[in-house]
Amino acid sequence: MKLVSFSINGKKSYGELNGDFVVEAPAEILQRYSDISEAANINEIEYLFEQSSSNNQYDVRDIKYLPPITRPNKIICVGVNFPDRNAEYKDGSSTPQNPSLFIRFPSTFTGHLNPLIRPPESEQLDYEGEIAIVIGRPGRRIKKENAFDHVAAFTLCNEGTIRDWLRHAKFNVTQGKNWYRSGSLGPYLLQFKDKEQLIEKKIQTFVNGELRQNDNTKNMIFGFDFIIHYVSTFTELSSGDVLICGTPTGAGARFDPPKWLKPGDVVEVKVDGIGNLINSVQDETI
């Protein structure tokens, strides 16, 4: 099942994406959980995957996609998680021993087929295609071998970044990572019962049809299980938390000259077996 959050005629809802239609969740489920996040935040998202659908269905052309998880407890992102990404920095550093981490806020993400927003303060809007984990069962000091027992679902992320705001201070990236709707999540949530299905997944990002990022999860410096283990060592992972697991080489900043996103561009993040996350780009209206 593909769980999707959406709005139609101003009403927010959720259900199952089935081909060209979204089948809304049954009325009793909608009454029990106001959105997917409410189920996720109490570790009952599994219940949504098991439910039958209602008779209410909508053409996907009539809905507006929302991020599948609209109210996560925490969003923690991993930086520099592919060997070629580390080499891009050209600082002579060896492969990192621990993940670089930073946080994002829910308002920085939009949904599938909605525009990424470029702020007037900078033209340096960049893309980063990634896989995101939604935590189900909470835990602290989770062992690697038990990590996937704590996963509720997976989705895709375009972890959009305002590059020149990453270095506004001596040591931080928070400003560049938290612009309004600069990134996206979606299109839907999927479950993988067998972690072996995720060990070798191709991650690709296209801009206007041009392949910009192309790598494989088998090359990640820190695998999904290690990320869960490491993060849960210093903070308890709660139900509904989102972990965003790192992007391959090929972001716009690494070209000479850089290839920043501009209004009218279309960015597609593609992972076989998970889906395609597509967003256009537009300037913020102020």
C-alpha positions as CSV (number, residue, x, y, z in Angstrom):
1,M,0.0,0.0,0.0
2,K,1.1,3.6,-0.8
3,L,-0.1,5.9,2.0
4,V,-0.6,9.5,0.8
5,S,-1.6,12.8,2.5
6,F,-3.5,15.2,0.3
7,S,-6.0,18.0,0.2
8,I,-9.0,18.5,-2.1
9,N,-11.3,21.5,-2.2
10,G,-9.6,22.8,0.9
11,K,-10.1,19.7,2.9
12,K,-7.1,17.7,4.2
13,S,-7.3,14.0,4.1
14,Y,-5.3,10.8,3.5
15,G,-5.6,7.4,1.9
16,E,-4.2,4.9,-0.6
17,L,-2.6,5.9,-3.9
18,N,-3.9,3.4,-6.4
19,G,-2.8,4.1,-10.0
20,D,-4.4,7.4,-11.1
21,F,-6.7,7.6,-8.1
22,V,-6.4,8.3,-4.4
23,V,-8.8,6.1,-2.3
24,E,-9.7,7.9,0.9
25,A,-9.3,6.1,4.2
26,P,-12.6,4.8,5.7
27,A,-14.6,7.2,7.8
28,E,-13.9,5.4,11.0
29,I,-10.2,5.7,10.4
30,L,-10.4,9.4,9.5
31,Q,-12.3,9.9,12.8
32,R,-9.7,8.0,14.8
33,Y,-6.7,9.8,13.2
34,S,-6.9,13.4,11.9
35,D,-3.9,12.7,9.6
36,I,-1.2,10.2,9.1
37,S,1.1,12.1,11.5
38,E,-1.4,11.5,14.4
39,A,-1.1,7.7,13.8
40,A,2.7,7.9,13.3
41,N,3.2,9.9,16.4
42,I,1.6,7.2,18.6
43,N,3.2,4.3,16.6
44,E,0.0,3.2,15.0
45,I,0.9,3.9,11.3
46,E,1.1,0.1,10.8
47,Y,-2.7,0.1,11.5
48,L,-3.2,2.4,8.5
49,F,-1.3,0.1,6.2
50,E,-3.6,-2.7,7.2
51,Q,-6.9,-1.0,6.7
52,S,-9.3,-1.5,3.8
53,S,-10.2,1.5,1.6
54,S,-13.5,3.4,1.4
55,N,-15.6,4.1,-1.6
56,N,-14.4,7.7,-1.8
57,Q,-11.9,8.1,-4.5
58,Y,-10.4,11.1,-6.3
59,D,-8.5,11.6,-9.5
60,V,-4.9,12.5,-8.7
61,R,-5.3,15.4,-11.1
62,D,-7.8,16.9,-8.6
63,I,-5.8,16.6,-5.4
64,K,-2.9,18.6,-3.9
65,Y,-0.2,16.3,-2.5
66,L,0.9,17.1,1.0
67,P,4.1,15.8,2.7
68,P,3.1,12.3,3.9
69,I,4.1,13.2,7.4
70,T,2.9,16.8,8.1
71,R,3.7,17.0,11.8
72,P,6.8,15.0,12.6
73,N,8.2,15.2,16.1
74,K,11.8,15.6,14.9
75,I,13.5,15.9,11.5
76,I,17.1,14.9,11.6
77,C,19.2,15.0,8.5
78,V,22.5,13.3,7.6
79,G,25.1,15.2,5.6
80,V,28.0,13.9,3.5
81,N,26.9,10.2,3.5
82,F,28.4,9.1,0.2
83,P,32.2,8.8,-0.4
84,D,32.1,11.0,-3.5
85,R,30.3,13.7,-1.5
86,N,33.1,13.7,1.0
87,A,35.6,14.0,-1.9
88,E,33.6,17.0,-3.3
89,Y,34.8,19.1,-0.4
90,K,38.4,18.8,-1.6
91,D,39.7,19.3,1.9
92,G,41.9,16.2,2.1
93,S,39.7,14.7,4.8
94,S,39.4,10.9,5.2
95,T,36.1,9.1,5.3
96,P,34.2,10.4,8.4
97,Q,33.9,8.0,11.4
98,N,30.5,9.4,12.5
99,P,27.6,11.1,10.6
100,S,27.3,14.9,10.3
101,L,23.8,15.8,11.5
102,F,21.5,18.8,11.4
103,I,17.8,19.5,11.9
104,R,15.0,20.8,9.7
105,F,11.6,22.1,10.5
106,P,8.3,20.8,9.0
107,S,7.5,24.1,7.3
108,T,10.6,23.7,5.1
109,F,8.9,20.9,3.1
110,T,6.2,20.8,0.5
111,G,4.6,17.8,-1.2
112,H,4.9,16.0,-4.5
113,L,4.1,18.2,-7.6
114,N,4.1,21.4,-5.5
115,P,6.7,24.0,-6.2
116,L,9.9,24.5,-4.3
117,I,10.2,28.1,-3.2
118,R,13.2,30.2,-4.0
119,P,13.4,33.1,-1.6
120,P,14.3,36.7,-2.7
121,E,17.4,36.7,-0.4
122,S,19.3,34.2,-2.6
123,E,19.4,32.7,-6.0
124,Q,21.4,29.7,-4.7
125,L,18.5,27.2,-4.3
126,D,20.0,23.7,-4.7
127,Y,18.6,20.1,-4.8
128,E,19.5,17.0,-2.9
129,G,17.8,13.7,-3.6
130,E,17.5,11.4,-0.6
131,I,15.7,8.6,1.2
132,A,13.8,9.3,4.4
133,I,12.9,7.0,7.3
134,V,9.8,7.5,9.4
135,I,10.3,6.0,12.9
136,G,7.6,3.7,14.3
137,R,8.6,2.1,17.6
138,P,10.5,4.6,19.8
139,G,13.8,3.7,21.3
140,R,17.1,4.8,22.9
141,R,20.5,3.3,22.2
142,I,19.0,1.0,19.5
143,K,21.3,-1.7,18.4
144,K,22.1,-1.9,14.7
145,E,20.7,-5.4,14.4
146,N,17.4,-4.2,15.8
147,A,17.2,-0.9,13.9
148,F,14.6,-1.9,11.3
149,D,12.2,-3.0,14.0
150,H,11.9,0.7,14.8
151,V,11.0,1.8,11.2
152,A,7.4,2.5,10.3
153,A,7.9,3.5,6.6
154,F,10.1,5.1,4.0
155,T,9.6,8.0,1.6
156,L,11.6,10.3,-0.7
157,C,13.1,13.7,0.0
158,N,14.4,16.6,-2.0
159,E,16.5,18.2,0.8
160,G,16.5,21.6,-0.9
161,T,19.2,24.0,0.3
162,I,20.1,27.7,0.1
163,R,23.8,27.3,-0.4
164,D,25.2,30.8,0.5
165,W,23.2,30.7,3.8
166,L,25.1,27.5,4.9
167,R,28.1,29.5,5.9
168,H,26.7,32.6,7.5
169,A,28.5,31.8,10.8
170,K,31.6,30.0,11.8
171,F,30.1,26.6,12.3
172,N,26.5,25.8,11.3
173,V,24.3,24.9,8.4
174,T,20.9,25.6,10.0
175,Q,20.1,28.8,8.1
176,G,20.7,27.3,4.7
177,K,18.6,24.2,5.4
178,N,15.4,25.8,6.8
179,W,13.9,28.1,4.2
180,Y,10.1,27.9,3.7
181,R,9.2,25.1,1.3
182,S,12.7,24.8,0.0
183,G,12.5,21.0,0.0
184,S,9.9,18.3,-0.4
185,L,8.8,14.9,1.0
186,G,6.7,12.3,-0.8
187,P,4.9,11.3,-2.8
188,Y,3.8,8.6,-0.3
189,L,4.8,6.2,2.5
190,L,5.9,2.7,1.8
191,Q,6.8,-0.2,4.0
192,F,9.7,-2.6,3.5
193,K,9.4,-5.8,5.6
194,D,12.7,-7.1,4.4
195,K,15.7,-4.7,5.0
196,E,17.6,-6.5,2.2
197,Q,15.3,-4.7,-0.2
198,L,17.0,-1.4,0.7
199,I,20.6,-2.4,0.7
200,E,21.0,-1.8,-3.1
201,K,18.7,1.0,-4.3
202,K,19.7,3.4,-7.1
203,I,19.2,7.1,-6.1
204,Q,18.9,9.5,-9.0
205,T,18.0,13.2,-9.3
206,F,17.1,14.8,-12.6
207,V,16.7,18.5,-13.4
208,N,14.7,19.3,-16.5
209,G,15.3,15.7,-17.6
210,E,19.1,15.9,-17.1
211,L,20.6,13.3,-14.8
212,R,22.5,15.2,-12.1
213,Q,22.8,12.7,-9.2
214,N,23.3,8.9,-9.6
215,D,24.4,6.6,-6.9
216,N,23.3,3.6,-4.9
217,T,22.4,3.0,-1.2
218,K,25.1,0.2,-1.1
219,N,27.7,3.0,-1.3
220,M,26.3,4.9,1.7
221,I,29.0,5.5,4.3
222,F,26.5,5.1,7.1
223,G,23.6,2.6,6.4
224,F,20.1,3.1,7.5
225,D,20.6,0.8,10.5
226,F,23.7,2.7,11.7
227,I,22.0,6.0,11.4
228,I,19.1,4.8,13.6
229,H,21.6,3.4,16.1
230,Y,23.8,6.5,16.1
231,V,21.1,9.0,16.5
232,S,19.3,7.0,19.2
233,T,22.5,7.0,21.2
234,F,22.3,10.7,22.1
235,T,18.5,11.3,21.7
236,E,15.5,9.1,22.1
237,L,13.9,8.4,18.7
238,S,10.2,9.0,19.0
239,S,7.3,7.7,17.0
240,G,6.8,9.9,14.0
241,D,10.4,11.2,13.8
242,V,11.9,11.5,10.3
243,L,15.5,10.7,9.5
244,I,16.8,12.0,6.1
245,C,19.7,9.8,5.1
246,G,22.1,11.7,2.8
247,T,22.5,12.7,-0.8
248,P,24.9,11.6,-3.6
249,T,27.4,13.7,-5.4
250,G,26.1,16.0,-8.2
251,A,24.3,18.8,-6.5
252,G,24.2,22.1,-8.4
253,A,26.8,23.7,-6.2
254,R,29.5,21.3,-7.4
255,F,29.3,22.3,-11.0
256,D,31.7,25.0,-12.5
257,P,29.9,27.3,-12.8
258,P,27.2,26.2,-10.3
259,K,23.8,25.2,-11.6
260,W,21.3,26.8,-9.2
261,L,17.6,26.0,-9.5
262,K,15.5,28.7,-11.1
263,P,11.8,29.3,-11.7
264,G,10.4,26.9,-14.2
265,D,12.9,24.1,-13.5
266,V,11.5,20.7,-12.7
267,V,13.4,18.4,-10.3
268,E,12.7,14.7,-10.0
269,V,14.1,12.4,-7.3
270,K,13.8,8.8,-8.3
271,V,14.5,5.6,-6.4
272,D,13.5,2.3,-7.9
273,G,11.0,0.5,-5.8
274,I,10.1,3.6,-3.8
275,G,8.9,6.1,-6.4
276,N,9.4,9.5,-8.1
277,L,9.2,12.8,-6.2
278,I,8.7,15.7,-8.7
279,N,8.7,19.4,-8.0
280,S,8.8,22.6,-10.0
281,V,10.5,25.8,-8.8
282,Q,9.0,29.2,-8.3
283,D,10.0,32.5,-6.7
284,E,8.5,33.4,-3.4
285,T,5.8,36.0,-3.6
286,I,6.2,38.7,-0.9
